[in-house]
């Protein structure tokens, strides 16, 4: 039996909105597998659509650069928000981004090797670990970029107006689509969601044949919600992104969205417990 930690229960609560005891029970039944627990809770009606995994915990910055027919995003991580604002750390981030721009297609390993001496020197000076974590390129006829507070970076490739594509980049930053178009959603993802929806309908008392028919409409809604062109446009929720793009004679072929610390779990210290430990007061 896997250990069911408080942190695991907390994450499940945050992602499902369910109560603490329901989350703990679901994790026990799923042997600590949080994704399986979410699926089971959705099937039983205990949770609606869960938030996507990826706790934002690590600090750092995103940098973006635009070249001729391509753009690049890089992510550098550090341990604290204080260092994320340090001029030395920010200077290193800019150097890495400039190098990635000048050397199109460079890999994260190449960047790490090239800047290792500077990184190590900065770590020794500041006393905090830092890493060059990700580099991603995007090619296209027209490239637009959006950087939100140095924490979220977006590149959008397409044709038409760069100004309109930048609005779409802002939408991507806010709404986190996973695909460009509804038809781009992989068969595996669609089938996984379909089975969950069928189980939900059957558990509500519907016969299997009726449940399967009901699910078809839900699946169209699902693929729209996870795709860029199917989402309601943040700047005008009365229209979809797809319809808005048509109205301004612009199209999107691909996009990249990076957020600082995606997928990195940072240990959260219990400040009161730490003080009690230091002072020897366990009351």
Secondary structure, 3 states (H helix, E strand, C coil): CCCCCHHHHHHHHHHHCCCHHHHHHHHHHCCCCHHHHHHHHHHCCCCCCCCCCCCCCCEEEEEEEECCCEEEEEEEEECCHHHHCCHHHHHHHHHHHHHHHHCCCCCHHHHHHHCHHHHHHHHHHHCCCEEEEEEEEEECCEEEEEEECCCEEEEEEEECCHHHHHHHHHHHHHHCCCECCHHHCCHHHHHHHHHHHHHHHHHCCCCHHHHHHHHHHHHHHHHHHCECCCCEECCEEEEEHHHHHHHCCCEEEEEEEEECCCCCCCCCCCHHHHHHHHHCCCC
